[in-house]
Amino acid sequence: MFTMKELNRQTDDQIVILKTASCRVDFEGTVLNFEPKHLMDWIRSIYHLATSDVIFIDNYFGFLASIQFKPNVKCIQLWHAAGAIKQFGLKDPSIENRSQKALQRFEKVYSRFDYVIVGGEKMANIFLESFRIREENLLRTGIPRTDFFFDETAMQEAADALIKEFPLIQQKKVILYAPTYRENEFNVSSLPLDIDQMHQQFKDEYILLLRLHPAVRLDFSNHYPDFVFDVSNHPDINQLLIVTDILISDYSSIPFEFSLLQRPMAFFAYDLEEYEKSRGFWEPYEQLVPGPVVFNTKDLIEAIQKYDFDFNQIVNFANEWNEFSTGTSSTRLIQAIYAKGENVTGADNG
C-alpha cells in the first residue's frame, strides 16, 4: 500500500494490481483476479505483464519462468518478509527432492528479478544465497511496508478501527498468536496452543487474537467469545501488531516487523526439532529469536506471567534486521526505480 501511494505521488503511471484469492487487501483502482478461472481478468493480466515498464512482485511466482518481458522492463521483488528464520528459495532443504527441471524453473524465476528490496545487510546476504542473485540486484532502500510503523497518524487510525471492532482492546491487553504455515495444515479443528489454559490464566487481564496463515482454515468451537477472537481474515497483519502487547509466534517473519514497536514476544516452538529438519534455519533458532523459546502452553503461560523479557535484545534485533527501514523506504524505493541514468543500488540510512 505504501509503495502504491508513492507511485501515485511521484509518477503519473497507470497502476494495475494483479491479485489472487489469498490476498486479503482491498486495493483501489484497476484490480484484476490473476487466476485462470477468471478467464478475462487472466488474459488482461497477461497483457499487462507483457506491456508494463515496471513490475513489482511480493512472492515466488512460477509464471515468471515462462513469461517474456519487453526490453528494459524493471522487475522488482518486494518479498513478503523483512527477515528470515527458516531457509527458502534455493537453500530450502526440501528442493533436494525436486527434479532437475523444477530446479531450473526456480533459477529462471529468480533470474527475472532486476532488483530485490532489502531492509538490512543480514537479509541481503540471505537473498544472495537463496536466489543466487548478484550484488547489483540488491536495493538497500528498506522495506516499504515498514513505513507504517513510523507513521503516527496511520497507526492511530488502525488502532481506532480495531478498537471499534473489538471494544475489549480498550479494557484489556492483547496477546496475538500468529504461527507460521505448516505443510498439510489446510484445515484445523484444534490448535497446539491450549486455549482452555490460556483462558484460565489470562481472561481477567488479556484478550487473545488468533491470526493463522491465509491457507489455513480454522474450524473450532469458540467457548470463550469474550476472550478469543479469530482475526485471520483481517487484511493487514501490521495493523493488528499496533494493538498487540505480547506477540506469540514461532518461525514466522512477523517478529522482524513487530520488533520495531519494541514490545515483548515469546516463541512457541512446540515442533522445533521436526521443523528444523524439514525447513532448516539460517542460524541456531534460540540464538536468533529475541524472546523466550517454549515448547508447551504451560511454559508459555509462565513466560508471560514472569514478564522477564530482554528489551535490549528486542531493540538490537530490530536495528539489525531493519537497518535501512527508517520510515522513508517507499519514497527511496520509487526514487531509485525511476531514477534516470543513476546507479540504483545505494541506500540512505538517515
C-alpha positions, 0 to 999 in steps of 0.5 A: 500500500505504501509503495502504491501511494508513492507511485501515485505521488511521484509518477503519473503511471497507470497502476494495475494490481494483479491479485489472487484469492489469498490476498486479503487487501482491498486495493483501489483502482484497476484490480484484476483476479490473476487466476485462470478461472477468471478467464478475462481478468487472466488474459488482461493480466497477461497483457499487462505483464507483457506491456508494463515498464515496471513490475513489482512482485511480493512472492515466488511466482512460477509464471515468471519462468515462462513469461517474456518481458519487453526490453528494459522492463524493471522487475522488482521483488518486494518479498513478503518478509523483512527477515528470515528464520527458516531457509527458502528459495534455493537453500530450502532443504526440501528442493533436494527432492525436486527434479532437475527441471523444477530446479531450473524453473526456480533459477529462471524465476529468480533470474527475472528479478532486476532488483530485490528490496532489502531492509538490512545487510543480514537479509541481503546476504540471505537473498544472495544465497537463496536466489543466487542473485548478484550484488547489483540486484540488491536495493538497500532502500528498506522495506516499504511496508515498514513505513507504517510503523513510523507513521503516527497518524496511520497507526492511530487510525488502525488502532481506532478501527480495531478498537471499534471492532473489538471494544475489549482492546480498550479494557484489556491487553492483547496477546496475538498468536500468529504461527507460521504455515505448516505443510498439510495444515489446510484445515484445523479443528484444534490448535497446539496452543491450549486455549482452555489454559490460556483462558484460565490464566489470562481472561481477567487481564488479556484478550487473545487474537488468533491470526493463522496463515491465509491457507489455513482454515480454522474450524473450532468451537469458540467457548470463550467469545469474550476472550478469543477472537479469530482475526485471520481474515483481517487484511493487514497483519501490521495493523493488528501488531499496533494493538498487540502487547505480547506477540506469540509466534514461532518461525514466522517473519512477523517478529522482524516487523513487530520488533520495531514497536519494541514490545515483548514476544515469546516463541512457541516452538512446540515442533522445533526439532521436526521443523528444523529438519524439514525447513532448516534455519539460517542460524541456531533458532534460540540464538536468533529469536529475541524472546523466550523459546517454549515448547508447551502452553504451560511454559508459555503461560509462565513466560508471560506471567514472569514478564522477564523479557530482554528489551535490549535484545528486542531493540538490537534485533530490530536495528539489525534486521531493519537497518535501512527501514527508517520510515522513508523506504517507499519514497527511496524505493520509487526514487531509485526505480525511476531514477534516470541514468543513476546507479540504483543500488545505494541506500540512505540510512538517515 
